[in-house]
Amino acid sequence: MSDKVMIVESPNKVRTIQKYVGDDVEVLSCVGHILKLSTRGKGNLGIDFDNWEPKMVEDPSKKKIISELKAATKDAKEVLIATDPDREGEAIASNLVTTLKIENKYKRIKYNEITNEAIQNAINNPHEIDVNLVDAQKARRMLDRIIGFKLSQLMQRKVKNTPTTPSAGRVQSIALKLVVDREKEIAAFIPVLYSKIEAIITEEIQATFFFKNNPDFKGENTWIKRENALKIINELNKNPELIVSDYKISQRSESMITPFKQSVLYKEAKYSSSIVQISAQKLFEAGLISYPRTDSTRMSDSFVQKAKEYIANKFGPQYVAHEIKGFSGEQDAHEAIRPTDIYLTPEKATREHNLNDVDSYIYKLIYDKTIMAIMATPKREIHQYELKNNEYYFRMSYSNVIFDGYYVISGYENAKPLPKYNIGDRLHVENFFKADKETNPPARYNEGSLIKTLDDIKVGRPSTFASTVNIIKNRMFVESKNGTLYPTDFGTVVLEKLVNGFPKTMNEEYTAEVEQDLDLVSEGKENYKLLMQSFWEKFNENLDDASQTIEITVLPQEKLDELCPQCGSELVYRYTKAKHQKFIGCSNFPSCHYIRNIDNPKKRFFKKTTKK
């Protein structure tokens, strides 16, 4: 038994941290939350409404862990609480202190990366538990329980014959709303019809028509109204040549790179949000990257300085950026997602840590984005010609990289240069080509872009993004086709009832406002009990009205053009309760229990007819 005990959330961190703290400290894991919100009391909500306190009870699955932690900390002189540095981590820390009864001997330590330097620095600079963060998490948990339980129960009464049990949630319903609203935008979209004209000088040299003055479409000087395009083509063909009227050389620097915050990592990675989340957590626990559940893009001064030295030594001082782009997130003082060691290149990390393909890909994505953010931006030289045919103007251009900057990491290709022309040169045009085009509807969300939008409108938090998307998929409110999200009829019906019944709760503005209120609670600027009381009074009144006004909808069953071989009734598609897998069953259920597998028509799960 050690005099010092450190408690971390994940068991995967134990071995790495134990190596850094030595034998003087015993490192143990609580494996996440040890307490859970009760389902007893008023409305089975597990809330003390008189004092606005969540009623927390020991998680039955953590009984052995709690017992082991109590035994390990009973005689310890000091207990270091090293749970994750966010609101959930602070709540877990608070529950550990009260459950283990270590109020007089705990120290709260926080770290953004699992390295020897970070762990030692955290141990040497302990804190007390931040009660404001704990209060913010309490409020969030109670809000989510009330909205989730009450609205889910209402939807279960109002929507029948559903493929899964209907549910609602403060954040999940806004995620569903975004997908449904986007589908409505696509359905209502009316394309703008326009044309473009290209001058084909040779097979490899083309020029684009543009309006020098008075464009047909505001802000788009290469778009031509279709009724005007044919007239312009006819005029151009009277004299199929272009005269070089101007030539300019200019320089442009590429945009600075911003390091990853979690939502952008989800958007840019090629894998699903759940896979990215798991991979990033593994890399963090292995000590390879900083804490991944972050809404910040700033990097610590010490890391930036080391990275600058690395870049200068490897590529030259001219490759070091003079300015770094990044900002602090609204939740806590996290850093961007970055490698913990700039000298641990993706190739080296993959080799030394035996990373699988997914983890290797995610690490490289993070490493490359980070180092590019600390490197000088590339510079291009742009060559642009302006050409003329009477009052009609064309242009053509190319650019070449004159300083590669961070392109040395990402790579680049130079366009093939145009021939050198002089002002006044006449170029014969082989063909003036008209292409009819139309604008496209907005793109459907994929998992990454949905999460990025939730983050942009300040709905939800980094720790919940991936689970939010998984919920609306698992509930069968949305389905993924070719990587994009489509709302199902089931999801659309549930959302319509939620929005119509709770217009002041089920909207982006209100949900973002709640996040702002929770931020104020976490900063000690707002009393969470007053926040909860105000919410409860308004929500309860709204719930009573909605319960009376929302009508019941029975979803139609998807039928097959086939009769049941058992009883002759129509066959329909149904879903398993556990995994929501689609199968074929009899519409006469429960009188007839005939079902069969969709993929293997010969395979039947069971076949039983109830006795009469």
HUPESUL-V696801 format. One record per backbone hydrogen bond with DSSP energy under -0.5 kcal/mol. NH is the residue of the N-H (numbers start at 0). CO is the residue of the C=O. E is the energy in kcal/mol with one decimal. If there is no record, write none. Layout:
BEGIN
nh & co & e
NH & CO & E
NH & CO & E
END
This chain:
BEGIN
nh & co & e
3 & 23 & -0.7
4 & 77 & -2.2
5 & 25 & -2.9
6 & 79 & -2.9
7 & 5 & -0.5
7 & 27 & -2.9
12 & 9 & -1.5
13 & 10 & -0.7
14 & 10 & -0.5
16 & 12 & -2.6
17 & 13 & -2.9
18 & 14 & -1.6
19 & 15 & -1.0
19 & 16 & -0.5
20 & 16 & -2.1
21 & 17 & -1.7
24 & 21 & -1.0
25 & 3 & -2.5
26 & 24 & -0.6
27 & 5 & -3.2
27 & 25 & -0.5
29 & 7 & -2.5
30 & 8 & -1.3
31 & 8 & -0.7
35 & 56 & -3.0
37 & 54 & -2.9
43 & 40 & -2.5
44 & 41 & -1.7
45 & 39 & -2.0
47 & 52 & -3.1
48 & 46 & -1.1
51 & 47 & -1.7
52 & 47 & -1.3
54 & 45 & -3.1
55 & 53 & -1.1
56 & 35 & -2.9
58 & 33 & -2.6
59 & 57 & -0.5
61 & 58 & -2.4
62 & 59 & -1.3
65 & 61 & -3.0
66 & 62 & -2.0
67 & 63 & -2.3
68 & 64 & -2.6
69 & 65 & -2.4
70 & 66 & -2.0
71 & 67 & -2.2
72 & 68 & -2.0
73 & 69 & -1.4
74 & 70 & -0.5
76 & 2 & -1.8
77 & 2 & -2.0
78 & 104 & -2.6
79 & 4 & -3.6
80 & 78 & -0.7
80 & 106 & -3.0
81 & 6 & -2.9
81 & 79 & -0.9
85 & 83 & -1.7
89 & 85 & -2.4
90 & 86 & -2.4
91 & 87 & -2.5
92 & 88 & -2.2
93 & 89 & -2.3
94 & 90 & -2.3
95 & 91 & -2.3
96 & 92 & -2.1
97 & 93 & -2.0
98 & 94 & -2.5
99 & 95 & -2.6
100 & 96 & -0.6
101 & 96 & -2.1
104 & 101 & -1.7
105 & 101 & -0.8
106 & 78 & -2.4
107 & 126 & -2.8
108 & 80 & -2.4
108 & 106 & -0.6
114 & 112 & -1.2
118 & 114 & -2.7
119 & 115 & -2.6
120 & 116 & -2.2
121 & 117 & -2.1
122 & 118 & -2.4
123 & 119 & -2.1
124 & 120 & -0.7
124 & 121 & -0.7
125 & 122 & -0.5
126 & 107 & -3.2
130 & 128 & -1.0
133 & 129 & -1.9
134 & 130 & -2.6
135 & 131 & -2.2
136 & 132 & -2.1
137 & 133 & -2.5
138 & 134 & -2.7
139 & 135 & -2.4
140 & 136 & -2.6
141 & 137 & -2.6
142 & 138 & -2.8
143 & 139 & -2.7
144 & 140 & -2.1
145 & 141 & -2.7
146 & 142 & -2.7
147 & 143 & -2.3
148 & 144 & -2.9
149 & 145 & -2.3
150 & 146 & -2.0
151 & 147 & -1.6
152 & 148 & -2.4
153 & 149 & -1.9
154 & 150 & -2.5
155 & 151 & -2.1
156 & 152 & -1.1
156 & 153 & -0.5
157 & 153 & -1.6
158 & 154 & -2.1
159 & 552 & -3.0
172 & 168 & -1.8
174 & 170 & -2.1
175 & 171 & -2.2
176 & 172 & -2.1
177 & 173 & -2.2
178 & 174 & -1.6
179 & 175 & -2.6
180 & 176 & -3.2
181 & 177 & -2.1
182 & 178 & -1.8
183 & 179 & -2.1
184 & 180 & -2.3
185 & 181 & -2.2
186 & 182 & -2.3
187 & 183 & -2.3
188 & 184 & -0.7
188 & 185 & -0.6
190 & 188 & -0.6
192 & 190 & -0.6
193 & 436 & -2.5
194 & 223 & -2.6
195 & 434 & -2.2
197 & 432 & -2.8
198 & 206 & -3.1
199 & 197 & -0.7
199 & 430 & -3.3
200 & 198 & -1.0
200 & 204 & -2.0
201 & 204 & -1.8
205 & 203 & -0.5
206 & 198 & -1.9
207 & 394 & -2.8
208 & 196 & -2.5
209 & 392 & -2.4
210 & 220 & -3.1
211 & 209 & -0.6
215 & 222 & -0.6
216 & 219 & -0.7
219 & 216 & -2.2
222 & 219 & -0.8
223 & 194 & -2.2
227 & 224 & -1.5
228 & 224 & -1.7
229 & 225 & -0.9
231 & 227 & -2.1
232 & 228 & -2.5
233 & 229 & -2.4
234 & 230 & -2.0
235 & 231 & -2.6
236 & 232 & -2.3
237 & 233 & -0.5
237 & 234 & -0.9
238 & 235 & -1.3
239 & 236 & -0.5
240 & 238 & -2.8
241 & 426 & -2.5
242 & 387 & -2.6
243 & 424 & -2.7
244 & 242 & -0.5
244 & 385 & -2.7
245 & 385 & -1.6
247 & 383 & -2.5
249 & 381 & -2.3
251 & 379 & -2.2
253 & 377 & -2.6
258 & 324 & -0.7
259 & 336 & -0.6
261 & 293 & -2.4
264 & 260 & -1.9
265 & 261 & -2.2
266 & 262 & -1.6
267 & 263 & -2.4
268 & 264 & -2.1
275 & 271 & -2.4
276 & 272 & -2.6
277 & 273 & -2.1
278 & 274 & -2.4
279 & 275 & -2.8
280 & 276 & -2.1
281 & 277 & -2.1
282 & 278 & -2.4
283 & 279 & -2.1
284 & 280 & -2.7
285 & 281 & -1.7
286 & 283 & -1.7
287 & 282 & -2.7
288 & 282 & -1.0
289 & 337 & -2.5
290 & 111 & -3.2
293 & 291 & -2.1
296 & 326 & -3.2
297 & 326 & -1.0
303 & 299 & -2.4
304 & 300 & -2.3
305 & 301 & -1.9
306 & 302 & -2.7
307 & 303 & -2.4
308 & 304 & -1.9
309 & 305 & -2.2
310 & 306 & -2.7
311 & 307 & -2.6
312 & 308 & -2.2
313 & 309 & -2.4
314 & 310 & -3.1
315 & 310 & -1.1
315 & 311 & -0.7
318 & 315 & -1.9
319 & 316 & -1.7
320 & 373 & -2.2
331 & 329 & -0.7
333 & 330 & -0.6
333 & 331 & -0.5
335 & 297 & -3.2
336 & 259 & -2.7
337 & 335 & -0.6
339 & 287 & -2.2
343 & 340 & -1.7
344 & 342 & -1.5
348 & 344 & -3.1
349 & 345 & -2.4
350 & 346 & -1.9
351 & 347 & -3.1
352 & 348 & -2.2
354 & 349 & -1.0
359 & 355 & -2.7
360 & 356 & -2.1
361 & 357 & -2.6
362 & 358 & -2.6
363 & 359 & -2.3
364 & 360 & -2.4
365 & 361 & -2.3
366 & 362 & -3.2
367 & 363 & -3.0
368 & 364 & -1.9
369 & 365 & -2.2
370 & 366 & -2.6
371 & 367 & -2.2
372 & 368 & -1.4
373 & 369 & -0.7
373 & 370 & -0.8
374 & 371 & -0.9
375 & 318 & -2.3
378 & 402 & -2.4
379 & 251 & -2.9
380 & 399 & -2.8
381 & 249 & -3.4
381 & 379 & -0.5
382 & 380 & -0.5
382 & 397 & -3.1
383 & 247 & -2.6
383 & 381 & -0.6
384 & 395 & -3.2
385 & 245 & -2.6
386 & 393 & -3.0
387 & 242 & -2.2
388 & 391 & -2.9
391 & 388 & -2.4
392 & 209 & -0.7
393 & 386 & -2.7
394 & 207 & -1.8
395 & 384 & -1.7
397 & 382 & -2.0
399 & 380 & -2.0
401 & 378 & -2.4
402 & 378 & -1.6
405 & 375 & -1.3
406 & 403 & -2.9
407 & 404 & -1.9
408 & 405 & -1.8
409 & 405 & -1.6
410 & 406 & -3.4
414 & 398 & -1.1
420 & 418 & -0.6
423 & 243 & -2.9
424 & 421 & -2.3
426 & 241 & -3.4
426 & 424 & -0.5
427 & 425 & -0.5
428 & 239 & -2.6
429 & 199 & -2.1
429 & 427 & -0.6
430 & 199 & -1.2
432 & 197 & -3.2
432 & 430 & -0.7
434 & 195 & -2.9
434 & 432 & -0.5
435 & 433 & -0.5
436 & 193 & -3.4
438 & 191 & -1.8
449 & 445 & -2.3
450 & 446 & -2.2
451 & 447 & -2.4
452 & 448 & -2.0
453 & 449 & -2.4
454 & 450 & -2.3
455 & 451 & -2.5
456 & 452 & -2.4
457 & 454 & -1.2
458 & 453 & -3.1
459 & 457 & -0.5
463 & 460 & -2.4
464 & 460 & -1.0
467 & 463 & -2.3
468 & 464 & -1.8
469 & 465 & -2.1
470 & 466 & -2.1
471 & 467 & -1.7
472 & 468 & -1.5
473 & 469 & -3.3
474 & 470 & -2.6
475 & 472 & -1.4
476 & 471 & -1.7
477 & 471 & -1.7
478 & 485 & -2.7
480 & 478 & -0.6
480 & 483 & -2.9
483 & 480 & -2.1
484 & 444 & -3.4
485 & 478 & -2.8
487 & 476 & -2.7
491 & 487 & -2.4
492 & 488 & -2.3
493 & 489 & -2.3
494 & 490 & -2.4
495 & 491 & -2.3
496 & 492 & -1.9
497 & 493 & -2.1
498 & 494 & -3.1
499 & 495 & -2.3
500 & 496 & -2.2
501 & 497 & -2.6
504 & 501 & -1.1
505 & 501 & -3.2
506 & 504 & -1.6
510 & 506 & -2.0
511 & 507 & -2.4
512 & 508 & -2.2
513 & 509 & -2.3
514 & 510 & -1.7
515 & 511 & -1.9
516 & 512 & -2.4
517 & 513 & -2.6
518 & 514 & -2.0
519 & 515 & -2.0
520 & 516 & -2.1
521 & 517 & -2.5
522 & 518 & -1.2
523 & 520 & -1.7
524 & 519 & -3.1
525 & 519 & -0.8
527 & 525 & -0.6
530 & 526 & -1.8
531 & 527 & -2.5
532 & 528 & -2.3
533 & 529 & -2.3
534 & 530 & -2.1
535 & 531 & -2.8
536 & 532 & -2.0
537 & 533 & -1.7
538 & 534 & -2.9
539 & 535 & -2.5
540 & 536 & -1.5
541 & 537 & -2.0
542 & 538 & -2.7
543 & 539 & -2.1
544 & 540 & -1.7
545 & 541 & -2.7
546 & 542 & -2.3
547 & 543 & -1.0
547 & 544 & -0.6
548 & 544 & -1.9
549 & 545 & -2.6
552 & 157 & -3.2
554 & 159 & -2.4
554 & 552 & -0.6
558 & 556 & -0.7
559 & 570 & -2.5
561 & 559 & -1.6
563 & 568 & -4.0
567 & 563 & -2.1
570 & 561 & -2.1
571 & 584 & -3.0
572 & 557 & -2.6
573 & 582 & -3.2
575 & 580 & -2.3
579 & 575 & -1.0
582 & 573 & -2.8
583 & 595 & -2.3
584 & 571 & -3.1
585 & 593 & -1.4
586 & 569 & -2.5
588 & 585 & -1.4
590 & 587 & -1.5
591 & 587 & -1.2
592 & 607 & -2.3
594 & 605 & -1.0
595 & 583 & -2.4
596 & 599 & -0.5
596 & 602 & -2.3
602 & 599 & -1.9
603 & 601 & -0.6
609 & 590 & -1.7
END
